């Protein structure tokens, strides 16, 4: 005990010296650091500590274990233990009194060892995954930025709609109007605020600048005649004005900008583009690959850009074979540190018209840890600590018991860990890619297209991975929430009804697919909600679950009024009223069966909160002893004796009233199992109270008469033997208080 006090004293002195030094530095010298530098120092300190605990300490222990294994000491030296106060009979009685008080709250219902083991596992998982889920939610909520949505919406509106001096993309009805749109909206609008050597600013927002130049890319079909098959896009080499045969001239490298619009783009792609940009744009008519097409770049100045447009117009760059035109560029908002990766698409229909579309991806690609707010930095630090605890718990569990990996929940834990590692790897790769792109921005020439879509795709992949991580973590909480009767009932219902529910769902899906095929075939050419099968399927499902505002009955009347009434009746009554109600009624029946089984099993078992009250009785006792929860005696203007007398009189009056109601007849009932269990619990409680009183009297005599504590225990203080049936035996499912009592 003295050694422990000396250690605490040395620790207190050390902490006091550190606090005094920090206070003196703050008062006399002050902290002159900027906020960004202060955050950088804080992050560096945290990284050093994490490196020490995660990498340094394991390496140290590995070296020590290797040394002890290959070069063990010749003479075994037992570990040194502190010589403190030896425990006497007084300490033993105090420990016995504490365990007896804890056992006073136990009854026969608490001796269900299998249930106790289940509750212990749930309590451990609830603490581990509950705090991990809360930290993950806080981190996601703190790091989300609502300006991304508003930036995306405003830029889509600016490029799609008309303005005072500039044309919107939706006003481009024919392909030959595209040059006018590019001139007014993408050339003049981004160069009207530029003067001298300053960077060009956007007419709608001076703080928004254009990074690099604008890229025009068109996809051409080999045969302009539209057939039933998918279009075949051209990858041939052409001379200006799409002339054949292609000839490579000796001065083509010097005047490469002249021949570039007639050469396919596939020759200039890198390996990273094949990984991140190998996807298809899903349009209204076709799917357009990203790694095909013919490219032409605009310039930074208005005059040079107009020369490029005049050249393309003079040599007929857009022809009948043109299937779709993509306009790619990147905007950067300085005030909010926000990148906007824009892709404008114009599809040419077989009827001569065009279908416009604007896609904008907003992302904060330059957000470093030292630029995060204090709340985000704190949430990130707490999440890292909690994730380390989660990984440590998972590693220890699977290291000592590899057979646990057969459980689906442990596999889900391992998948959550791998998703976290994948998010970290993606973030590191994205930061490296953004740093490389920013170096390219610094040394870029005037005629270079800087493609920020690669880090944008990496950012999208990171966001999708975080979404899967949240989904898996939420699904893992299903196992933790099994202590709740609602979750337990729903789990049992799914187990009982999965075959019937699956067969009914398959029947509903088959009927719904047939209905959607019929609706798309009859009304798909005239209705936007039913022009595609997948969209029709989604609209019917939404209508079935009550979201009927988007579907009008007139959309089903293009095959005739009576056929439309029939289709709408099938959708409104057969699918909603009949099939969905059958599905719900089937689940309801199994719910009733599962609830009946649960109620029959829950008669002689404790709930999860009662288990926690006994398992963590010390914590609840501490909470109960707080002044705000302490219960005081209410006298009601009476003395204690008067209140006791009034209570006894009320009990006696109640007993006499029950006797009068029986009218002199005495009904002898057979003792049930519950009454026998309650009688047995009362007997054990009386024995425990007697043991507590005997132990307290022994301690009191030692206090008053100063006993040495070496005498033997009197028979009165000995605990009476409890039968093994009453004591509960020994099992691995005992609560913590029972284990202390056995010790």
Secondary structure by P-SEA (a helix, b strand, c coil): caaaaaaaaaaaaaaaaaaaaaaaaaacccccccaaaaaaaaaaaaaaaaaaaccaaaaaaaaaaaaaacccccccccccccccccccaaaaaaaaaaaaaaaccccccccaaaaaaaaaaaaaaaaaaaaaaaaaaaaaaaaccaaaaaaaaaaaaaacccccccccccccccccaaaaaaacccccccccccccccccccccccccccccbbbbbbbbbcccccccccbbbbbccccccccccccccccccccccccccccccccccccccccccccccccccbbbbccbbbbbbbcccaaaaaaaaaaaaaaccccccccbbbbbbcccccccbbbbbbbbbbbbccccbbbbbbbbbbbccccccccccaaaaaaaaaaaaaaaaaaaaaaaaaaacccccccaaaaaaaaaaaaaaaaaaaaaaaaaaaaaaaaaaaaccccccccaaaaaaaaaaaaaaaaaaaaaaaaaacccccccaaaaaaaaaaaacaaaaaaaaaaaaaaaaaaaaaaaacccccccccccaaaaaaaaaaaaacccccccccccccccaaaaaaaaaaaaccccccaaaaaaaaaaaaaaaaaaaaaaaacccccaaaaaaaaaaaaaaaaaaccccbbbbbcccccaaaaaaaaaaaaaaaaaaaaaaaccbbbbbcccaaaaaaaaaaaaaaaaaaaaaaaaaaaaaaaacccccccccccccccccccccccccccccccaaaaaaac
